[in-house]
Amino acid sequence: MSEKERRFRTSRRGVLSAVAGTGVAAAFGTIASKHAAADAILTDSIDEILLGTFESALDGWVADGDLALSRVARRDRPVAVTEGEYALEVAVDGDPTPGISRPITSLDLSTHPYFVADVVPGRIDGTDAPVAFRFRLSRPTTLLDDSSWETVAESGPITVPQVTPGRIYWDASDVEIGLLETVSRLEIDWYPADRDPDPDSSDENGNEAFAYRGGVVFDAIRATDSVDPVGRARLAATMRDLQFDHGAYVRTEVTEEFEAGEAGAFVFADGATEPYRFETLAADRFRLEIAGTEIDFGGGWS
């Protein structure tokens, strides 16, 4: 085996290990299939800060608005409880933009700027739209008063279909270090994707803001020092949406191989193809481009 091929296969093996948990590892072309049983090399080295496991308490999470928080057991919600025996259940009865928050004063965001959480949104009265989730980092508006807060940075919306398990994520590594040093609270809010998230707004017909009625279960909320959990979540969401539109993933067709990677197309059950490009950008930095989405993997981004 040439040195070029050895480096490429090693890179692909590592990335495959990082995404094996998404259930779409087979999509990584012909080379990846030879390493499907590889150990999770990258995953084992990830340092995680647990922000919500809910095994014995609410782990500091509180309601932002008129919400009810409680712990739910695996025996009652086996799909929603993804780690351990308990998760956080949030019941919403009319709040236009429900949210939860917790202090993160002991979290070093400069070393752990990647956030992920498992969610299962329940049915929402009045709409079948997916649920859009956002992470936020905030700080008190004044140093002497923590009764009001201002947003320092926030993620884009991550959508999850109703009554469907999903993983939300945020790569906050591009937030300025100076801003991160002022942050003391992590927030997650959510709203129907077909509605305006601004609770003070009305729709085009002059109707009042939407009253959200429904529940969400959260579990395994954490911050990590590696982009890999975010990459896995982004890839799983992308493949979920593609398979919703085109049926099951069938195979990968590699049409081009070059020194740093390969390109081709994912083929789905209805015959549709989705071009992709996989590339090693630098030492321990890998990128998969598919469906207009750039997905990063590897430990070299921190």
Secondary structure as UniProt FT lines:
FT   HELIX           3..19
FT   HELIX           20..22
FT   HELIX           25..27
FT   HELIX           29..33
FT   TURN            34..37
FT   HELIX           41..44
FT   STRAND          48..52
FT   TURN            59..60
FT   STRAND          62..64
FT   STRAND          67..73
FT   TURN            74..76
FT   TURN            78..80
FT   STRAND          86..95
FT   STRAND          99..103
FT   TURN            105..106
FT   TURN            109..111
FT   STRAND          114..121
FT   TURN            125..126
FT   STRAND          131..142
FT   TURN            143..144
FT   STRAND          145..154
FT   STRAND          158..160
FT   TURN            162..163
FT   STRAND          166..171
FT   TURN            173..174
FT   HELIX           177..180
FT   TURN            181..182
FT   STRAND          185..192
FT   TURN            193..194
FT   TURN            199..200
FT   TURN            204..205
FT   STRAND          212..224
FT   HELIX           228..246
FT   STRAND          249..258
FT   TURN            259..260
FT   STRAND          261..268
FT   TURN            269..270
FT   STRAND          273..282
FT   TURN            283..284
FT   STRAND          285..290
FT   TURN            291..292
FT   STRAND          293..297
FT   HELIX           299..301
//
